[in-house]
Amino acid sequence: ECCTKALTEIQQYREMDRKLRLLTNEDADMWDAYRAVGTVEECREAMEKQKEKKCVIDHRSDHMYYRCPSCGQIQLSTYAHGFSRLGRITKYCENCGQALAEKEGKID
């Protein structure tokens, strides 16, 4: 009788362990899916990057820089008389992915 009771108890512990492992694996799968989608903060940040923002214009004596408002990378540099000196303004910043608003009604 003692051996039967001990064997039953061992079987109960094994069943509990099996159920806990299943739950742990299911939880791990759910966390992996959550990480694949991204956190709420990451989703918000991605949505903010989709909203067009105007370039920050940095005026210098002989030229102007058009910088990304999010990361500060120079998108375009023009001479004071208007000719492009370096780069172009694209629909999205090539460095951080921020959506950029049109400059004077034109986007390359």
N, CA, C and O atoms as a Tinker XYZ file with bonds, in Angstrom:
   432  protein
     1  N      0.825000   -1.198000    0.000000    73     2
     2  CA     0.000000    0.000000    0.000000    64     1     3
     3  C      0.875000    1.271000    0.000000    63     2     4     5
     4  O      0.548000    2.245000   -0.678000    81     3
     5  N      1.946000    1.259000    0.733000    73     3     6
     6  CA     2.857000    2.405000    0.801000    64     5     7
     7  C      3.487000    2.668000   -0.566000    63     6     8     9
     8  O      3.615000    3.815000   -0.995000    81     7
     9  N      3.878000    1.587000   -1.242000    73     7    10
    10  CA     4.491000    1.734000   -2.572000    64     9    11
    11  C      3.482000    2.259000   -3.583000    63    10    12    13
    12  O      3.831000    3.079000   -4.432000    81    11
    13  N      2.252000    1.806000   -3.506000    73    11    14
    14  CA     1.205000    2.258000   -4.420000    64    13    15
    15  C      0.934000    3.741000   -4.214000    63    14    16    17
    16  O      0.778000    4.498000   -5.172000    81    15
    17  N      0.881000    4.142000   -2.948000    73    15    18
    18  CA     0.637000    5.555000   -2.622000    64    17    19
    19  C      1.785000    6.430000   -3.143000    63    18    20    21
    20  O      1.551000    7.499000   -3.707000    81    19
    21  N      3.012000    5.973000   -2.951000    73    19    22
    22  CA     4.179000    6.724000   -3.418000    64    21    23
    23  C      4.193000    6.807000   -4.939000    63    22    24    25
    24  O      4.502000    7.856000   -5.504000    81    23
    25  N      3.859000    5.710000   -5.596000    73    23    26
    26  CA     3.818000    5.690000   -7.055000    64    25    27
    27  C      2.746000    6.640000   -7.592000    63    26    28    29
    28  O      2.979000    7.346000   -8.572000    81    27
    29  N      1.585000    6.660000   -6.960000    73    27    30
    30  CA     0.500000    7.570000   -7.348000    64    29    31
    31  C      0.946000    9.021000   -7.181000    63    30    32    33
    32  O      0.676000    9.867000   -8.033000    81    31
    33  N      1.625000    9.292000   -6.085000    73    31    34
    34  CA     2.106000   10.651000   -5.824000    64    33    35
    35  C      3.130000   11.082000   -6.878000    63    34    36    37
    36  O      3.100000   12.216000   -7.356000    81    35
    37  N      4.023000   10.177000   -7.229000    73    35    38
    38  CA     5.029000   10.478000   -8.260000    64    37    39
    39  C      4.351000   10.762000   -9.597000    63    38    40    41
    40  O      4.736000   11.688000  -10.311000    81    39
    41  N      3.343000    9.963000   -9.931000    73    39    42
    42  CA     2.610000   10.178000  -11.181000    64    41    43
    43  C      1.905000   11.539000  -11.184000    63    42    44    45
    44  O      1.856000   12.213000  -12.213000    81    43
    45  N      1.358000   11.939000  -10.029000    73    43    46
    46  CA     0.704000   13.251000   -9.923000    64    45    47
    47  C      1.720000   14.373000  -10.147000    63    46    48    49
    48  O      1.436000   15.342000  -10.851000    81    47
    49  N      2.911000   14.235000   -9.542000    73    47    50
    50  CA     3.945000   15.253000   -9.727000    64    49    51
    51  C      4.399000   15.329000  -11.184000    63    50    52    53
    52  O      4.628000   16.416000  -11.713000    81    51
    53  N      4.525000   14.181000  -11.820000    73    51    54
    54  CA     4.919000   14.162000  -13.235000    64    53    55
    55  C      3.861000   14.832000  -14.106000    63    54    56    57
    56  O      4.199000   15.571000  -15.031000    81    55
    57  N      2.585000   14.581000  -13.819000    73    55    58
    58  CA     1.498000   15.203000  -14.578000    64    57    59
    59  C      1.500000   16.721000  -14.368000    63    58    60    61
    60  O      1.310000   17.490000  -15.311000    81    59
    61  N      1.717000   17.139000  -13.115000    73    59    62
    62  CA     1.788000   18.583000  -12.836000    64    61    63
    63  C      2.961000   19.207000  -13.589000    63    62    64    65
    64  O      2.830000   20.290000  -14.159000    81    63
    65  N      4.102000   18.527000  -13.592000    73    63    66
    66  CA     5.282000   19.024000  -14.301000    64    65    67
    67  C      5.004000   19.141000  -15.799000    63    66    68    69
    68  O      5.387000   20.124000  -16.434000    81    67
    69  N      4.333000   18.129000  -16.358000    73    67    70
    70  CA     3.992000   18.143000  -17.785000    64    69    71
    71  C      3.093000   19.330000  -18.114000    63    70    72    73
    72  O      3.308000   20.012000  -19.116000    81    71
    73  N      2.084000   19.581000  -17.273000    73    71    74
    74  CA     1.166000   20.704000  -17.501000    64    73    75
    75  C      1.900000   22.039000  -17.387000    63    74    76    77
    76  O      1.667000   22.951000  -18.181000    81    75
    77  N      2.777000   22.148000  -16.407000    73    75    78
    78  CA     3.544000   23.392000  -16.255000    64    77    79
    79  C      4.443000   23.634000  -17.462000    63    78    80    81
    80  O      4.574000   24.770000  -17.919000    81    79
    81  N      5.057000   22.586000  -17.974000    73    79    82
    82  CA     5.905000   22.736000  -19.159000    64    81    83
    83  C      5.081000   23.178000  -20.365000    63    82    84    85
    84  O      5.527000   24.017000  -21.149000    81    83
    85  N      3.885000   22.620000  -20.516000    73    83    86
    86  CA     3.007000   23.035000  -21.613000    64    85    87
    87  C      2.664000   24.506000  -21.495000    63    86    88    89
    88  O      2.733000   25.250000  -22.474000    81    87
    89  N      2.290000   24.929000  -20.285000    73    87    90
    90  CA     1.957000   26.341000  -20.080000    64    89    91
    91  C      3.157000   27.225000  -20.369000    63    90    92    93
    92  O      3.025000   28.271000  -21.003000    81    91
    93  N      4.319000   26.808000  -19.910000    73    91    94
    94  CA     5.528000   27.599000  -20.130000    64    93    95
    95  C      5.825000   27.718000  -21.622000    63    94    96    97
    96  O      6.188000   28.797000  -22.090000    81    95
    97  N      5.679000   26.631000  -22.372000    73    95    98
    98  CA     5.922000   26.674000  -23.814000    64    97    99
    99  C      4.896000   27.553000  -24.520000    63    98   100   101
   100  O      5.242000   28.297000  -25.437000    81    99
   101  N      3.623000   27.471000  -24.093000    73    99   102
   102  CA     2.588000   28.329000  -24.684000    64   101   103
   103  C      2.891000   29.791000  -24.400000    63   102   104   105
   104  O      2.760000   30.644000  -25.277000    81   103
   105  N      3.303000   30.077000  -23.156000    73   103   106
   106  CA     3.650000   31.454000  -22.801000    64   105   107
   107  C      4.828000   31.950000  -23.633000    63   106   108   109
   108  O      4.833000   33.090000  -24.096000    81   107
   109  N      5.816000   31.094000  -23.817000    73   107   110
   110  CA     6.983000   31.481000  -24.622000    64   109   111
   111  C      6.562000   31.782000  -26.053000    63   110   112   113
   112  O      7.048000   32.738000  -26.658000    81   111
   113  N      5.655000   30.966000  -26.601000    73   111   114
   114  CA     5.162000   31.213000  -27.961000    64   113   115
   115  C      4.424000   32.544000  -28.040000    63   114   116   117
   116  O      4.574000   33.289000  -29.008000    81   115
   117  N      3.620000   32.841000  -27.006000    73   115   118
   118  CA     2.884000   34.116000  -26.995000    64   117   119
   119  C      3.851000   35.290000  -26.911000    63   118   120   121
   120  O      3.654000   36.299000  -27.587000    81   119
   121  N      4.898000   35.171000  -26.087000    73   119   122
   122  CA     5.877000   36.247000  -25.976000    64   121   123
   123  C      6.624000   36.441000  -27.288000    63   122   124   125
   124  O      6.908000   37.572000  -27.684000    81   123
   125  N      6.942000   35.343000  -27.959000    73   123   126
   126  CA     7.623000   35.452000  -29.255000    64   125   127
   127  C      6.746000   36.181000  -30.264000    63   126   128   129
   128  O      7.232000   37.015000  -31.028000    81   127
   129  N      5.447000   35.866000  -30.268000    73   127   130
   130  CA     4.515000   36.546000  -31.177000    64   129   131
   131  C      4.419000   38.028000  -30.823000    63   130   132   133
   132  O      4.379000   38.878000  -31.712000    81   131
   133  N      4.383000   38.338000  -29.534000    73   131   134
   134  CA     4.321000   39.728000  -29.069000    64   133   135
   135  C      5.565000   40.488000  -29.515000    63   134   136   137
   136  O      5.470000   41.618000  -29.992000    81   135
   137  N      6.722000   39.871000  -29.360000    73   135   138
   138  CA     7.972000   40.525000  -29.767000    64   137   139
   139  C      8.025000   40.742000  -31.273000    63   138   140   141
   140  O      8.557000   41.748000  -31.741000    81   139
   141  N      7.473000   39.797000  -32.033000    73   139   142
   142  CA     7.478000   39.923000  -33.496000    64   141   143
   143  C      6.656000   41.120000  -33.944000    63   142   144   145
   144  O      7.031000   41.813000  -34.890000    81   143
   145  N      5.534000   41.368000  -33.272000    73   143   146
   146  CA     4.681000   42.512000  -33.608000    64   145   147
   147  C      5.326000   43.796000  -33.117000    63   146   148   149
   148  O      5.255000   44.822000  -33.793000    81   147
   149  N      5.945000   43.753000  -31.969000    73   147   150
   150  CA     6.557000   44.936000  -31.382000    64   149   151
   151  C      5.757000   45.415000  -30.188000    63   150   152   153
   152  O      4.579000   45.091000  -30.036000    81   151
   153  N      6.409000   46.185000  -29.354000    73   151   154
   154  CA     5.735000   46.724000  -28.184000    64   153   155
   155  C      4.839000   47.879000  -28.610000    63   154   156   157
   156  O      4.919000   48.368000  -29.737000    81   155
   157  N      3.997000   48.298000  -27.699000    73   155   158
   158  CA     3.111000   49.429000  -27.974000    64   157   159
   159  C      3.942000   50.662000  -28.326000    63   158   160   161
   160  O      3.595000   51.413000  -29.237000    81   159
   161  N      5.031000   50.862000  -27.604000    73   159   162
   162  CA     5.889000   52.022000  -27.857000    64   161   163
   163  C      6.503000   51.955000  -29.253000    63   162   164   165
   164  O      6.568000   52.965000  -29.953000    81   163
   165  N      6.951000   50.770000  -29.657000    73   163   166
   166  CA     7.528000   50.617000  -30.996000    64   165   167
   167  C      6.483000   50.869000  -32.079000    63   166   168   169
   168  O      6.781000   51.475000  -33.108000    81   167
   169  N      5.266000   50.406000  -31.844000    73   167   170
   170  CA     4.187000   50.642000  -32.815000    64   169   171
   171  C      3.871000   52.131000  -32.914000    63   170   172   173
   172  O      3.676000   52.658000  -34.009000    81   171
   173  N      3.821000   52.812000  -31.759000    73   171   174
   174  CA     3.573000   54.264000  -31.760000    64   173   175
   175  C      4.667000   54.995000  -32.521000    63   174   176   177
   176  O      4.393000   55.879000  -33.333000    81   175
   177  N      5.907000   54.615000  -32.250000    73   175   178
   178  CA     7.045000   55.255000  -32.921000    64   177   179
   179  C      6.962000   55.049000  -34.433000    63   178   180   181
   180  O      7.221000   55.974000  -35.203000    81   179
   181  N      6.605000   53.847000  -34.852000    73   179   182
   182  CA     6.482000   53.563000  -36.286000    64   181   183
   183  C      5.364000   54.390000  -36.907000    63   182   184   185
   184  O      5.505000   54.883000  -38.026000    81   183
   185  N      4.250000   54.547000  -36.187000    73   183   186
   186  CA     3.142000   55.353000  -36.708000    64   185   187
   187  C      3.539000   56.824000  -36.804000    63   186   188   189
   188  O      3.164000   57.507000  -37.756000    81   187
   189  N      4.294000   57.312000  -35.823000    73   187   190
   190  CA     4.756000   58.703000  -35.857000    64   189   191
   191  C      5.671000   58.943000  -37.053000    63   190   192   193
   192  O      5.620000   60.007000  -37.670000    81   191
   193  N      6.498000   57.967000  -37.381000    73   191   194
   194  CA     7.407000   58.116000  -38.526000    64   193   195
   195  C      6.653000   58.176000  -39.841000    63   194   196   197
   196  O      7.182000   58.683000  -40.830000    81   195
   197  N      5.422000   57.665000  -39.872000    73   195   198
   198  CA     4.620000   57.701000  -41.097000    64   197   199
   199  C      3.979000   59.068000  -41.319000    63   198   200   201
   200  O      3.566000   59.385000  -42.435000    81   199
   201  N      3.894000   59.883000  -40.258000    73   199   202
   202  CA     3.327000   61.229000  -40.394000    64   201   203
   203  C      4.389000   62.145000  -40.993000    63   202   204   205
   204  O      5.504000   62.245000  -40.481000    81   203
   205  N      4.023000   62.808000  -42.081000    73   203   206
   206  CA     4.989000   63.690000  -42.742000    64   205   207
   207  C      5.383000   64.852000  -41.840000    63   206   208   209
   208  O      4.543000   65.467000  -41.184000    81   207
   209  N      6.670000   65.133000  -41.824000    73   207   210
   210  CA     7.193000   66.280000  -41.090000    64   209   211
   211  C      8.050000   67.092000  -42.047000    63   210   212   213
   212  O      8.730000   66.542000  -42.912000    81   211
   213  N      8.008000   68.399000  -41.881000    73   211   214
   214  CA     8.829000   69.275000  -42.720000    64   213   215
   215  C     10.277000   69.210000  -42.273000    63   214   216   217
   216  O     10.578000   69.054000  -41.090000    81   215
   217  N     11.161000   69.333000  -43.244000    73   215   218
   218  CA    12.585000   69.374000  -42.936000    64   217   219
   219  C     12.898000   70.628000  -42.129000    63   218   220   221
   220  O     12.275000   71.675000  -42.307000    81   219
   221  N     13.866000   70.499000  -41.249000    73   219   222
   222  CA    14.354000   71.648000  -40.497000    64   221   223
   223  C     15.339000   72.366000  -41.404000    63   222   224   225
   224  O     16.277000   71.754000  -41.915000    81   223
   225  N     15.129000   73.661000  -41.606000    73   223   226
   226  CA    16.000000   74.430000  -42.503000    64   225   227
   227  C     17.030000   75.179000  -41.671000    63   226   228   229
   228  O     16.688000   75.965000  -40.788000    81   227
   229  N     18.280000   74.924000  -41.968000    73   227   230
   230  CA    19.406000   75.543000  -41.281000    64   229   231
   231  C     20.045000   76.530000  -42.256000    63   230   232   233
   232  O     20.746000   76.126000  -43.184000    81   231
   233  N     19.804000   77.818000  -42.043000    73   231   234
   234  CA    20.317000   78.865000  -42.946000    64   233   235
   235  C     21.771000   79.188000  -42.614000    63   234   236   237
   236  O     22.113000   79.436000  -41.458000    81   235
   237  N     22.601000   79.181000  -43.616000    73   235   238
   238  CA    24.000000   79.607000  -43.507000    64   237   239
   239  C     24.174000   80.813000  -44.421000    63   238   240   241
   240  O     23.260000   81.156000  -45.170000    81   239
   241  N     25.321000   81.452000  -44.371000    73   239   242
   242  CA    25.518000   82.664000  -45.170000    64   241   243
   243  C     25.440000   82.396000  -46.672000    63   242   244   245
   244  O     24.861000   83.198000  -47.405000    81   243
   245  N     26.006000   81.294000  -47.143000    73   243   246
   246  CA    26.030000   81.048000  -48.588000    64   245   247
   247  C     25.188000   79.846000  -49.029000    63   246   248   249
   248  O     25.080000   79.573000  -50.224000    81   247
   249  N     24.597000   79.133000  -48.082000    73   247   250
   250  CA    23.770000   77.976000  -48.446000    64   249   251
   251  C     22.797000   77.619000  -47.315000    63   250   252   253
   252  O     22.858000   78.181000  -46.221000    81   251
   253  N     21.904000   76.675000  -47.605000    73   251   254
   254  CA    20.944000   76.196000  -46.611000    64   253   255
   255  C     21.004000   74.675000  -46.556000    63   254   256   257
   256  O     21.183000   74.003000  -47.572000    81   255
   257  N     20.848000   74.148000  -45.336000    73   255   258
   258  CA    20.729000   72.704000  -45.143000    64   257   259
   259  C     19.274000   72.376000  -44.838000    63   258   260   261
   260  O     18.627000   73.075000  -44.058000    81   259
   261  N     18.767000   71.328000  -45.442000    73   259   262
   262  CA    17.446000   70.794000  -45.110000    64   261   263
   263  C     17.711000   69.492000  -44.353000    63   262   264   265
   264  O     18.188000   68.513000  -44.927000    81   263
   265  N     17.394000   69.498000  -43.056000    73   263   266
   266  CA    17.686000   68.344000  -42.206000    64   265   267
   267  C     16.415000   67.572000  -41.853000    63   266   268   269
   268  O     15.326000   68.142000  -41.786000    81   267
   269  N     16.571000   66.275000  -41.629000    73   267   270
   270  CA    15.464000   65.449000  -41.157000    64   269   271
   271  C     15.086000   65.930000  -39.754000    63   270   272   273
   272  O     15.969000   66.103000  -38.913000    81   271
   273  N     13.794000   66.151000  -39.480000    73   271   274
   274  CA    13.387000   66.626000  -38.163000    64   273   275
   275  C     13.552000   65.576000  -37.065000    63   274   276   277
   276  O     13.551000   65.921000  -35.883000    81   275
   277  N     13.690000   64.314000  -37.431000    73   275   278
   278  CA    13.813000   63.256000  -36.424000    64   277   279
   279  C     15.258000   62.933000  -36.068000    63   278   280   281
   280  O     15.604000   62.854000  -34.890000    81   279
   281  N     16.103000   62.745000  -37.078000    73   279   282
   282  CA    17.484000   62.324000  -36.793000    64   281   283
   283  C     18.519000   63.411000  -37.084000    63   282   284   285
   284  O     19.665000   63.295000  -36.650000    81   283
   285  N     18.135000   64.468000  -37.813000    73   283   286
   286  CA    19.058000   65.566000  -38.088000    64   285   287
   287  C     19.959000   65.368000  -39.293000    63   286   288   289
   288  O     20.774000   66.238000  -39.602000    81   287
   289  N     19.828000   64.237000  -39.981000    73   287   290
   290  CA    20.670000   64.008000  -41.162000    64   289   291
   291  C     20.331000   65.016000  -42.253000    63   290   292   293
   292  O     19.162000   65.324000  -42.487000    81   291
   293  N     21.364000   65.526000  -42.916000    73   291   294
   294  CA    21.168000   66.482000  -44.008000    64   293   295
   295  C     20.570000   65.751000  -45.203000    63   294   296   297
   296  O     21.140000   64.774000  -45.689000    81   295
   297  N     19.425000   66.224000  -45.674000    73   295   298
   298  CA    18.754000   65.638000  -46.828000    64   297   299
   299  C     19.148000   66.378000  -48.107000    63   298   300   301
   300  O     19.304000   65.779000  -49.171000    81   299
   301  N     19.302000   67.694000  -47.970000    73   299   302
   302  CA    19.580000   68.530000  -49.135000    64   301   303
   303  C     20.352000   69.755000  -48.684000    63   302   304   305
   304  O     20.099000   70.303000  -47.611000    81   303
   305  N     21.279000   70.174000  -49.499000    73   303   306
   306  CA    22.017000   71.403000  -49.261000    64   305   307
   307  C     21.921000   72.230000  -50.537000    63   306   308   309
   308  O     22.229000   71.739000  -51.623000    81   307
   309  N     21.499000   73.474000  -50.408000    73   307   310
   310  CA    21.368000   74.337000  -51.586000    64   309   311
   311  C     22.184000   75.603000  -51.392000    63   310   312   313
   312  O     22.384000   76.078000  -50.274000    81   311
   313  N     22.654000   76.140000  -52.527000    73   311   314
   314  CA    23.321000   77.439000  -52.485000    64   313   315
   315  C     22.275000   78.519000  -52.263000    63   314   316   317
   316  O     21.083000   78.291000  -52.470000    81   315
   317  N     22.715000   79.677000  -51.849000    73   315   318
   318  CA    21.799000   80.787000  -51.580000    64   317   319
   319  C     20.971000   81.152000  -52.804000    63   318   320   321
   320  O     19.835000   81.602000  -52.655000    81   319
   321  N     21.499000   80.973000  -54.000000    73   319   322
   322  CA    20.757000   81.317000  -55.217000    64   321   323
   323  C     19.800000   80.207000  -55.638000    63   322   324   325
   324  O     19.120000   80.350000  -56.654000    81   323
   325  N     19.721000   79.069000  -54.867000    73   323   326
   326  CA    18.713000   78.050000  -55.115000    64   325   327
   327  C     19.164000   76.763000  -55.756000    63   326   328   329
   328  O     18.420000   75.782000  -55.743000    81   327
   329  N     20.373000   76.729000  -56.326000    73   327   330
   330  CA    20.828000   75.493000  -56.961000    64   329   331
   331  C     21.222000   74.453000  -55.911000    63   330   332   333
   332  O     21.788000   74.783000  -54.869000    81   331
   333  N     20.913000   73.202000  -56.206000    73   331   334
   334  CA    21.272000   72.122000  -55.282000    64   333   335
   335  C     22.774000   71.966000  -55.209000    63   334   336   337
   336  O     23.479000   72.039000  -56.215000    81   335
   337  N     23.235000   71.755000  -54.022000    73   335   338
   338  CA    24.654000   71.565000  -53.792000    64   337   339
   339  C     24.939000   70.104000  -53.441000    63   338   340   341
   340  O     25.953000   69.546000  -53.861000    81   339
   341  N     24.047000   69.493000  -52.673000    73   339   342
   342  CA    24.272000   68.134000  -52.197000    64   341   343
   343  C     22.941000   67.484000  -51.859000    63   342   344   345
   344  O     22.127000   68.079000  -51.153000    81   343
   345  N     22.707000   66.268000  -52.353000    73   343   346
   346  CA    21.551000   65.480000  -51.950000    64   345   347
   347  C     20.247000   65.891000  -52.585000    63   346   348   349
   348  O     20.202000   66.708000  -53.504000    81   347
   349  N     19.182000   65.297000  -52.065000    73   347   350
   350  CA    17.831000   65.605000  -52.514000    64   349   351
   351  C     16.865000   65.199000  -51.415000    63   350   352   353
   352  O     17.187000   64.357000  -50.577000    81   351
   353  N     15.702000   65.788000  -51.419000    73   351   354
   354  CA    14.695000   65.430000  -50.431000    64   353   355
   355  C     13.832000   64.322000  -51.024000    63   354   356   357
   356  O     13.174000   64.509000  -52.047000    81   355
   357  N     13.846000   63.189000  -50.378000    73   355   358
   358  CA    13.048000   62.051000  -50.814000    64   357   359
   359  C     11.790000   61.970000  -49.952000    63   358   360   361
   360  O     11.614000   62.759000  -49.024000    81   359
   361  N     10.931000   61.027000  -50.257000    73   359   362
   362  CA     9.682000   60.889000  -49.503000    64   361   363
   363  C      9.950000   60.468000  -48.054000    63   362   364   365
   364  O      9.207000   60.844000  -47.147000    81   363
   365  N     11.009000   59.690000  -47.842000    73   363   366
   366  CA    11.382000   59.231000  -46.503000    64   365   367
   367  C     12.863000   59.479000  -46.273000    63   366   368   369
   368  O     13.665000   59.409000  -47.204000    81   367
   369  N     13.221000   59.772000  -45.023000    73   367   370
   370  CA    14.633000   59.937000  -44.669000    64   369   371
   371  C     15.330000   58.593000  -44.867000    63   370   372   373
   372  O     14.857000   57.561000  -44.390000    81   371
   373  N     16.454000   58.617000  -45.572000    73   371   374
   374  CA    17.186000   57.383000  -45.840000    64   373   375
   375  C     17.890000   56.859000  -44.595000    63   374   376   377
   376  O     18.291000   55.696000  -44.553000    81   375
   377  N     18.044000   57.709000  -43.583000    73   375   378
   378  CA    18.732000   57.305000  -42.365000    64   377   379
   379  C     17.788000   56.670000  -41.346000    63   378   380   381
   380  O     18.084000   55.598000  -40.818000    81   379
   381  N     16.647000   57.322000  -41.061000    73   379   382
   382  CA    15.761000   56.840000  -39.993000    64   381   383
   383  C     14.371000   56.435000  -40.464000    63   382   384   385
   384  O     13.612000   55.853000  -39.689000    81   383
   385  N     14.015000   56.727000  -41.719000    73   383   386
   386  CA    12.711000   56.324000  -42.241000    64   385   387
   387  C     11.584000   57.303000  -41.991000    63   386   388   389
   388  O     10.436000   57.002000  -42.317000    81   387
   389  N     11.870000   58.467000  -41.422000    73   387   390
   390  CA    10.834000   59.468000  -41.166000    64   389   391
   391  C     10.233000   59.945000  -42.488000    63   390   392   393
   392  O     10.958000   60.242000  -43.437000    81   391
   393  N      8.890000   60.015000  -42.541000    73   391   394
   394  CA     8.223000   60.557000  -43.731000    64   393   395
   395  C      8.484000   62.056000  -43.772000    63   394   396   397
   396  O      8.326000   62.749000  -42.767000    81   395
   397  N      8.883000   62.551000  -44.931000    73   395   398
   398  CA     9.228000   63.965000  -45.071000    64   397   399
   399  C      8.197000   64.670000  -45.934000    63   398   400   401
   400  O      7.754000   64.142000  -46.954000    81   399
   401  N      7.822000   65.871000  -45.514000    73   399   402
   402  CA     6.863000   66.677000  -46.270000    64   401   403
   403  C      7.547000   67.265000  -47.492000    63   402   404   405
   404  O      8.770000   67.393000  -47.548000    81   403
   405  N      6.736000   67.611000  -48.448000    73   403   406
   406  CA     7.255000   68.180000  -49.688000    64   405   407
   407  C      7.948000   69.506000  -49.433000    63   406   408   409
   408  O      7.564000   70.270000  -48.547000    81   407
   409  N      8.966000   69.760000  -50.220000    73   407   410
   410  CA     9.664000   71.047000  -50.189000    64   409   411
   411  C      9.207000   71.815000  -51.418000    63   410   412   413
   412  O      9.472000   71.405000  -52.548000    81   411
   413  N      8.536000   72.905000  -51.202000    73   411   414
   414  CA     8.063000   73.760000  -52.291000    64   413   415
   415  C      7.258000   72.969000  -53.315000    63   414   416   417
   416  O      7.389000   73.186000  -54.519000    81   415
   417  N      6.418000   72.043000  -52.825000    73   415   418
   418  CA     5.516000   71.300000  -53.701000    64   417   419
   419  C      6.152000   70.197000  -54.516000    63   418   420   421
   420  O      5.489000   69.615000  -55.374000    81   419
   421  N      7.422000   69.887000  -54.275000    73   419   422
   422  CA     8.089000   68.847000  -55.066000    64   421   423
   423  C      8.735000   67.819000  -54.148000    63   422   424   425
   424  O      9.286000   68.155000  -53.100000    81   423
   425  N      8.655000   66.579000  -54.560000    73   423   426
   426  CA     9.394000   65.505000  -53.886000    64   425   427
   427  C     10.060000   64.688000  -54.968000    63   426   428   429
   428  O      9.444000   64.378000  -55.987000    81   427
   429  N     11.332000   64.331000  -54.749000    73   427   430
   430  CA    12.052000   63.489000  -55.718000    64   429   431
   431  C     11.629000   62.044000  -55.538000    63   430   432
   432  O     12.113000   61.165000  -56.251000    81   431
